[in-house]
């Protein structure tokens, strides 16, 4: 066999070995336990608590190109990822350089969210209206941590600057705002708020860090008299509207399992107040 053919054969074998090794690594850890479909891109959560993405890394909207929704570090808005790629660690700073210990994922339109096992929220993608919740208006091609905003710190003496104790997240499918619920049942919102979709009794503005969703039509709880929506167990962001579900407990009159909505109501998609 000629030297050139030997060299070619070795190169092919090396390439095949790398390919099979990569596929084996993906296959061994790729049992999907949750998926989230955004406007164009898809996120997948695997059994090893890793986050993966596929689809467009960006697009064109409102006269500008947006990018970074796959969280791989790429600013290529025209990139079309046809197979799953691992979301990079970004500000998490792991040794593997991959986002790790993730419990939940949420794909939006121009951005993505992930919830880790410690109750912290990570975000990446376009940030034109503050939908990443990091206090900036800068696109992030790898995950950054969502700031605390109006959430009270668990330890006032040594407050954590980041949103914490979160149990549910939503980025909406075609919206530019984000929602979260913490372990105390309070709801938070950040990002685009032109139509009141952040639920904090204002509109025509953007919220750069999380704000409390206000109580609205929810009955006052004598044991918790603040003006915040409370006892929430799940939440969902739409395009320009939001919806939440209250805890249901027949033994407690404060937990009625009601559904609360806020934001735009142009087509009846949001019924103000509550629904039984």
N, C-alpha and C positions, 0 to 999 in steps of 0.2 A: 504494500500500500504506500502511495506517495506521501511525502511529508505534508503536502497541502491538504490531502484528504484526511490524514490523521488529525491535523489541526482542526479541520472542519468538524470531524466526528467528536472530538473532545469538546468543542464549543457547543455542539448540539446536546451532548450528554449533560454538560454543566447547566445549560439552560433548562433542560427537561427536569433535572434534579431540583433546581431552584423552584420551578413551576409547581412540581409535585409537592415539594416541601411547603410552599405557600398555601396550596390548596388543602393539604393535610392539616396545617395549622388552623386554617379557616374552618374546615369541616369538623375538626375535633371540638371546637369551641363555638360553633355557629348555630346551635339550637335556638331558633328564634322564639322568644317568649312574649314579644309585643312589637307591633308595628304602628307607625303613625304616618299618615299621608298628608302632606302639605298641598299647596296650590300646584306645584310641579315636582317637588322632590319628596323622597321617602326616607324615613328613619327606621332603623331596626334595632331593637334591644335584644341582646343574646344572653344565654344562660350564665355566661361568665361575667355578666354585668358590664359588657362593652357596648358602645354605641357605634353604629354603622350608618352610612348614608349612600344614596345613589340618586341619579337624575341630574338636572341642571344645577350648576353651582351659582347661577345668577340669571339675570335676564334684563329686560328693558321695560321701564314703567315710568310714567310721569315725566318723561323727557330726560331720564338719566339711566345709566346702567347700574345695576346692583349686583353684589357678589358675596361669596363667603358662606352661603347657606349650608354647604356640606362640611364645613369645619376642618378642612384639610390644610389650611394655610395658603390656598390658592386665591389670587385676585382675578383669575380668568373668568369673567362673567359669561363667556361663551362656552365654557367647559361643560360637556355632557358626559357624566359618569354613568356608564352602562352596566357596571357591576358594583357590588358593595365595596366601600372603602371605609376604613376605621377613622372615626373622628379623632383628631389630635388632642393632646392634653391641654394645650394653651396655658392659661394661668394656673391650672391644677399642678403642673410641674412634676409629673410622674417619671419614674425611671424608664418606663416603657415608651414614653412620649405619646401615650394614648389616653384618652378619657377613660377612667376606670371607676368601678364601684357605683355604677349607675342603676337606679331603681325604676326610673320612668323617663320617657321621651315625649316631645311634642313638636311636630313639624308645623310651621306656619307658612306664610306666603314668602316673605323675604328673609325670615330668620328661623332659628331653631332653639329649643330649650331642652335641658336635661336636668333631672333631679337625682342627686347622689344619695347614698345610703345614710349619710349623716344629716340629711334634711336641707342641704344647700342647693341652690339653683345656679345652673350654668347656661350661658347663652352665646350665640354666635350668628353671624350674618349681617344683614343690613341694619342700620341703626338710625335712619333718617328722622324718626319720630320718637326715639328713646325706647324702642321696643326691647332693647337688650337690658335695660335697667341698670346700666353701669354709670349713669350720670353724664355720659358723653353722647356726641352725635357722630361717632366714628364707626365705620364698618369694622367688624371683627372677623377675621378669617379663621381664627381658632377660639375656643371657649374662654369667656371671661365670667367672673362671678357676679351675680346680681347683688346690688347693694341693699342694705336694710331699708333705707327710706324712712317711712313713718312707723315701721315696726319697732315696738319697744324692745330694748336689749334684754336678754335673759339675765345678764349680770351687769347692773348699772355701773359697778365699780370698774369692771374691765369689759366694756361693751364690744361685741363683735361688729365690725362695720358692714357685715353681709347679711342678707335675708336668711333667716334660719328657721329650723323646726317646721319645714314645709312638708305637707303630705300629698298635695295635688297641684298639678300645673296644667296650663293650656296656652298654646300659641295661636289658636284659631287656624283655619285652613287658608283663608284669604284675607286675613286682617293684619293690622300693624300694631296691635297691642297684645299684652301678655297678662295672664291671670295666675294667681296662686292662692292656696289655702294653707294656713298653718295649723299646728297641732291643737291650738286653742279654739279652732273653728272660725277664725277671722279671715276675711277675703281681702286680697291685695290686687292692685292693677297698676300697669305702667305702659307708657307708649302713647300712641295716637288717641286723642280724646276729643276730636272735633264734635262728635255726636253724644258725648257723655258716656261712652263705653267703658270708661274707668270708674264710673259710679261714685265719684267724690263730689257731686253736686256742682260741677263746673263743666264747661265745654269750650270748644274753639281754642284748645291749648294742647300741649304735649306734656306728659309726665315723664321726667327723665329717670326717676327712681320710684319704687313702689309707694303707692298711697293706699290708705284704707278705703275700701268700698263702704259707703255710708248705709245706714240702716234703712232709710226710705220707708216703705210701707210695712216693714217687719214690726210686729208688736214689741213694745218695750219689755225687756226682761228685768224685773226688779232686782235680780241678783247681779246684773251687769248693765248698768244704766248708761254706758257710753253710747255715742251715736254711730256705732259701727255695725255693719252686717255681721251676724254671729251665728254660731252653731252650724256652720257650713261644712259639708262633708265632700262635696265634689263641685267642680266648676268647669265652664266651657266658654271659650272665646269664639265668636263668629267673625264676620267681616267688620261690621261697625256696631255690634251688639254683644252682650254678655249674658250668661245665664248661670244660675247656681242652684244647688239642692241643699235644703236644710235637713239636719238630723231628724229622724223619726223615732220617737219613743213614747208609746201610749201612756206610760206611767208618769211622764213629765209634760205639763201643759206648755212648756217653752219649746219643746221639740216636736214640731208638727209635720215635718216632712214636706214643707211647702217648697215651691219653685219660685225663685225671684229672678227677674230680668231687668235689664237696663240698657240704654243706648238708643240707636235709631229704631224707629217704628214705622218706617216708610211703607212697608208692605205687610204690616201686621205680624212681623217676625218676633217682635218684642211686645208683650203685654205688660204695661207698667204695673209694678207692684208684685203681687204674689198670685200664684195659682194653686188651688188645692189638688 
